[in-house]
Amino acid sequence: MIMSKCIINGAKMIHHNLTTAELIEMSLQKKEGLLAGNGALRVSTGKYTGRSPKDKFIVDVSVIHDEIAWGNNKPFSIEKFDQLHQRMMEYMKDKELFVFDGFAGADKKYQSNIRVINEFAWQNLFIHQLLLRPEGDLKSFTPDFEIICMPNFKADPTVDGTHSEAFILLNFERRMVLIGGTQYAGEMKKSVFTIMNYVLPHKGVLSMHCSANVGENNESALFFGLSGTGKTTLSADPLRKLIGDDEHGWSDDGIFNIEGGCYAKCIHLSHETEPQIWDAIHFGSVLENVTMDEENREIDYDDETVTENTRVAYPVDYIHNALIPGVAGHPKTVVFLTADAFGVLPPISKLTKEQAMYHFLSGYTSKLAGTERGITEPQATFSACFGEPFLPLSPLTYAKLLGEKLEKHDTSVFLINTGWSGGAYGVGKRMKLSYTRSMVTAAIEGWLADVPYELDPIFNVYIPTECPNVSSEILKPRNVWQDKEEYDAKARELAQLFIENFKRFGAQIPESIINAGPKI
């Protein structure tokens, strides 16, 4: 038996590294979920159907204090951490626990050993499918980091110093993460990502919140963007191999997937629009918070009764053309995805290196309903590096690495708006997926290399005057607004938000990058 680094005295039973089938059997026996008609395990995460950013903390100790970007991360005392950890250990006594040993990082040169301890079999199945699964004997496995996830253990904010009953505590000195009070499995996934965002830059590797795929020539493409902007959907291309859908590293050798699985939004999912994701949902997949008829076990992907943030987790090899292992060459193309609720950003624009640095540090999009608790309609937001909640270090650390790699490998960068067109949210319509796919294909295949471009006078980006399989009229967003003056006002409003947001980086940013942003 492989014992956990955290000594679990008196645990009723500890199950180590069970198979997919065994975990599903135990989940059903414990009535944690139901099998859907397509074979997936359907579960509910209770009142927490999205991440809880206000409940996430980093333990503040001297050895890491000066490295952490505290403006973006909330400190937690080591004394309170030890107190809460001890109470969790007491809680785990007499519990039936599930342990998974796996890896983060498909490139073994940069791999971290991750051990996860769960009280729910279905959550252990989730992390089994999301991380890289080990092959062979695990007797010599030693975790680099350990995650303890006990959703039914709730914190007392007045005693524990937390924000609420839920908590996500990352301790980089002890190499441990404590999660409690929330059943939302995405907290485990994003805790691993936060760990890798701390570890990889120290090794000269850019950790990235992006999906990635690769063509026949081993030239990869990256898709940056916050949840709901289309990373998973747009990287699932039947003509290209999928490297991964959410988290990657860019080393001197190329791109590698941090994970071994995918975590896709499945609201309004259909076989017609997203066949690869649809076909990946079968035995071994975990469906979260989708509506299911418990008599005939049919799934209703259009039902938002529980949450708009319905999710499915599955191993990346459930995608028929996935690249295994998830390691590929340097990217020829980088795509920044944004869902613009103002409806004023161009559907596609090409960025210079300086413009790319500006938009990477800005990380503009609209938070979509359901991704976080309390978000019920799109809200404009800026998230540095398209993933600031998961960055323990300064955004400038990641931006510097990106700039160096873009220049070294002569990588093209495009900004693609998957949000609204013809008007703001509530008036305009969401950009057609078919148009977005055509624009992505054109960017990746180099079809836009020689077309004429026009400089947008407000957003200061280069708009192609034509794009294969896309109506030229929509390429300039002002063209499809009925009220041109209203467009101008909304565009200036968003440009001002960009400018105000960028002021937070102060004098640390070269003037050439500041000047690459929007103009009023």
Protein Blocks (a to p, Z undefined) as FASTA:
>chain_A
ZZdfbdcehiabacehiafklmmmmmmmnopaccdfkopacddebjblbdcfklgccddd
fklmmmpcfklpccddfklmmmmmmmmmmmmgopacddddddehjblklcccdddddfbf
klmmmmmmmmccdehjfklpccfbdcdddfklccdfklnopablbdcdddfknopacdeh
iabfklmmmmmmmmmmmmmmmnopacddddddddfkopacddeddehilpmmmmmcfkbc
cfbfkbccddfkbccdfbfbdcddfehiafklmmmlmmmpcghiacehiacdfklopacf
kbcklpmkbccdddfklpmkbccdddddddfbdcdddddfkopacfbdcddfklmmmmmm
nopacddehjaghiabdcddddehhimkmmmbdfklmmmmmmmmmmmnopacddddfbdg
hiaehiaccddfklmmmmmmmmmnopmmmgccdddfklopacdfbdehiafklmpmmlmp
mblmlmmmmmmmmmmmmmmmmmmnmmmbcfklmmmmccZZ
